[in-house]
């Protein structure tokens, strides 16, 4: 039976210039807000923390607190 990746969170390995899919899915969750981010819209993450962020403002705020 084929399984769909719709509505399933992906597990990713975040790297400096991109990310690698470890477990297939259609989205990740913002580490700060809990917002759903589709993989096509994912632009901001922390390589060190291995976290995704929904916007540049959220990413900046998270990295400033660290």
C-alpha positions in Angstrom: 0.0 0.0 0.0 1.3 3.5 -0.9 1.3 6.0 1.9 0.8 9.7 1.4 3.1 12.3 3.1 0.2 14.7 3.3 -0.4 16.1 6.8 2.7 14.3 8.1 5.6 16.3 9.7 9.0 15.6 8.0 12.2 15.0 10.0 15.0 17.0 8.6 18.8 17.4 9.1 19.5 21.1 8.7 22.7 22.0 7.0 24.4 25.3 6.2 23.1 25.4 2.6 20.0 23.3 2.7 18.5 20.4 4.5 18.3 16.6 4.1 15.0 14.7 4.6 15.4 12.0 7.1 11.7 11.0 7.3 9.3 12.1 4.5 6.5 14.5 5.2 5.0 17.7 3.9 5.8 20.2 6.7 7.9 21.0 9.8 6.9 22.9 12.9 8.4 26.3 13.9 10.4 25.8 17.1 9.2 29.1 18.5 5.6 29.5 17.4 4.4 26.0 16.6 3.3 27.2 13.2 3.2 24.7 10.4 5.8 25.4 7.6 5.5 23.5 4.3 8.9 22.3 3.0 8.4 24.5 -0.1 8.2 27.6 2.2 11.0 26.6 4.6 13.7 29.3 4.5 15.0 29.8 8.0 16.6 27.3 10.4 19.4 26.8 12.9 22.1 24.3 12.0 23.4 24.3 15.6 20.0 23.8 17.2 18.5 21.8 14.3 15.3 23.9 14.5 13.1 25.5 11.9 11.6 29.0 12.1 8.6 30.5 10.3 10.1 33.9 9.5 13.4 35.9 9.6 12.2 37.9 12.6 11.4 34.7 14.6 14.8 33.2 13.6 16.6 36.4 14.6 14.8 36.6 18.0 15.6 32.9 18.7 19.3 33.3 17.9 19.6 36.6 19.9 18.3 34.9 23.0 20.8 32.1 22.7 
